[in-house]
Amino acid sequence: LCSSWISHLPAEPECPLGTVVGVGMNEAELAANKQLTSYVCQDLNKDPSLSRFESGSFDVICNVVSVDYLTQPAEVFREMHRLLRPGGVALMSFSNRCFQTKAVAMWLQADDIGRLTIVGSYFHYSAEWGQIIAYDI
């Protein structure tokens, strides 16, 4: 989700990816992303529904360094939960860097632990996730 010209996914042949669908706001950047097998140009802040995709149709959903820009995170996280197959994984990665003009206010006011709490809350309050695990890498 929030895909762009790069997906930050493994490129090694021992990590085959299968179908990789990107959802993002910039069609030119999505078209330039060589790891995507297809893409949808959609602003999740205006329309968080991912109804074009069937329930249980993804093994993994990831958002790399863009969770801080979501203005309707509960809706997006509910949709992620709906789209994942049983045993599927939602991965959110983020750092202490962001575009301050785009990030939501609470993100800018939080420290690293606060940001972890924000993302954990998005999971906790959006759906019945099996488990929520955080890693500091």
Secondary structure as UniProt FT lines:
FT   TURN            13..14
FT   STRAND          21..24
FT   HELIX           27..32
FT   TURN            34..35
FT   STRAND          38..41
FT   TURN            44..46
FT   TURN            51..52
FT   TURN            55..56
FT   STRAND          58..64
FT   HELIX           67..69
FT   HELIX           73..83
FT   STRAND          84..93
FT   TURN            100..102
FT   HELIX           105..109
FT   HELIX           112..126
//
